[in-house]
Every structure is written in C-alpha cells, then in structure tokens.
Amino acid sequence: MNNVAYQNLSKDKINKYKDNCLTILSLSPKIRYVGIINNFGQTLAGQLRKGVVPLLKPDESRNEHFIEATRNRLRKEFESSIGKTVYTFTENEKVKAIVLSNETNFCYITFDKDTEFADIMGIIQSTKKIIS
C-alpha cells in the first residue's frame, strides 16, 4: 500500500474505509473485491473475498484504479450538463465491476461473472448508503 495515499488521512478515517469495505463485502457472496480508491487511483482500503484468486497482478490493479480515477474525474466535467454519475458498470469476460463515487473518492467493486444485474442493483443501493 502506498504511504502517500495515507498522508492526509487520519487513522479513524482509514479504519472507517476498511470497515466500509468489509460491510460491502458482506452484502453478497458474489462480490470478489471492494476497494476505496482516491481521486488519484491510490487504494485507501481494500478487501478481497476469502478464497478468491485475484485476476489482476498488483501493477495491473494499480493501473486499473488509476484508469477508473481518471474516468471519474473526466465525468465530473459534464455533471453540470447531464447530472452526477450514480454509478458506472463494466462487464468483462471474466468479471463485472461497478464504480460508485462520492465527493472525495470512489468505491470499486468487482463481482463474479455470473452475478445477475438485478442483484448488482441491490448492492449498488446498499453501497450508496454505506459510502455517503
């Protein structure tokens, strides 16, 4: 974990992010990973479901989070025209992912490929309450 990401965060804030990850992870056995990522793509807290083998190598994961952070920032430029982004959904051949943002960072969640979209929608609603 990069120490730069923690420079301006209190221990209480980091613990809150860790607790949020665990709470979100407990919402469904279909969730593979939950991470709280800052606007620069640095992981502030993250939790992989027990027994899950990561699909991305550590450097690939850092790059993925950076890409999502960049996409998140770019989307904010259009909020005055189209409104705030509620979530983004990405479906790959091996995994599904959502990104929910708040004012300071975003929550990155991956799901098993066979997760039904209706189930993901329920998790989105619950996650919005947790990270707000």
C-alpha positions in Angstrom: 0.0 0.0 0.0 1.4 3.4 -1.0 2.0 5.6 2.1 1.3 8.8 0.0 -2.3 7.8 0.0 -2.4 7.9 3.7 -0.5 11.2 4.3 -3.6 13.3 4.9 -5.9 10.7 6.3 -6.5 10.1 10.0 -6.3 6.6 11.4 -10.0 6.9 12.2 -10.8 7.6 8.5 -8.6 4.7 7.3 -10.4 2.4 9.7 -13.7 3.7 8.6 -12.8 2.9 4.9 -11.7 -0.6 6.0 -14.9 -1.2 7.9 -16.9 0.0 4.8 -15.1 -2.5 2.6 -15.9 -5.3 5.0 -19.5 -4.2 5.3 -19.9 -4.0 1.5 -18.2 -7.3 1.0 -20.7 -8.9 3.4 -23.6 -7.9 1.2 -23.2 -10.8 -1.2 -21.1 -13.9 -1.7 -20.8 -12.8 -5.4 -18.6 -9.8 -4.5 -15.0 -10.6 -5.3 -13.3 -7.3 -4.2 -14.2 -4.0 -2.6 -11.8 -1.0 -2.6 -12.0 2.6 -1.6 -9.9 4.5 -4.1 -8.9 8.2 -4.0 -9.1 10.5 -7.0 -5.5 9.7 -8.0 -6.2 6.0 -8.2 -4.5 5.1 -4.9 -6.1 2.4 -2.8 -7.1 3.7 0.6 -8.6 0.4 1.8 -9.5 -2.8 0.0 -10.7 -6.3 0.8 -10.7 -9.4 -1.4 -13.3 -12.1 -0.6 -11.8 -15.0 1.2 -10.6 -17.7 -1.2 -10.7 -15.5 -4.3 -7.7 -15.5 -6.5 -7.1 -12.0 -7.9 -7.4 -11.7 -11.7 -5.1 -8.7 -11.9 -1.4 -8.6 -10.9 -0.6 -5.8 -8.4 0.7 -3.4 -11.1 -2.3 -4.1 -13.3 -4.6 -3.4 -10.3 -2.9 -0.1 -9.7 -3.3 0.8 -13.4 -7.0 -0.2 -13.4 -7.6 2.0 -10.3 -5.8 4.9 -12.0 -7.9 4.5 -15.1 -11.1 4.5 -13.1 -10.0 7.6 -11.2 -9.2 9.4 -14.4 -12.6 8.4 -15.9 -14.2 9.5 -12.7 -12.6 13.0 -12.9 -13.4 13.4 -16.6 -17.1 12.5 -16.0 -17.3 15.2 -13.3 -16.6 17.8 -16.1 -20.0 17.0 -17.6 -22.1 17.0 -14.4 -23.5 20.4 -15.0 -24.9 19.2 -18.3 -26.0 15.6 -17.5 -26.1 15.4 -13.7 -23.9 13.5 -11.3 -22.9 9.9 -12.2 -24.7 7.5 -9.9 -22.5 4.5 -10.8 -20.7 3.0 -13.8 -20.9 -0.6 -14.8 -18.3 -2.6 -16.7 -18.7 -6.1 -17.9 -15.6 -8.1 -18.9 -15.5 -11.8 -20.0 -14.3 -12.9 -16.5 -15.7 -10.3 -14.1 -18.2 -7.5 -13.7 -17.4 -4.2 -11.9 -19.1 -1.1 -10.7 -17.7 2.2 -9.5 -19.7 4.5 -7.2 -18.2 7.9 -6.4 -18.8 10.4 -3.6 -17.2 13.8 -3.2 -13.8 12.7 -2.2 -13.2 9.2 -3.6 -14.8 6.2 -5.1 -15.8 2.6 -4.3 -14.6 0.0 -6.8 -16.5 -3.4 -6.5 -15.9 -6.5 -8.6 -18.3 -9.4 -9.0 -18.3 -13.0 -10.1 -19.1 -13.2 -13.8 -22.4 -15.0 -13.2 -23.8 -12.3 -10.9 -27.3 -11.2 -12.0 -27.7 -7.5 -12.8 -30.7 -7.3 -10.5 -28.5 -8.4 -7.6 -25.9 -5.8 -8.5 -28.6 -3.1 -8.5 -29.5 -4.1 -4.9 -25.8 -3.9 -3.9 -25.5 -0.5 -5.5 -28.4 0.8 -3.4 -26.9 -0.6 -0.2 -23.4 0.6 -1.0 -24.6 4.2 -1.7 -25.9 4.3 1.9 -22.6 2.9 3.3 -20.3 5.3 1.5 -22.3 8.5 1.7 
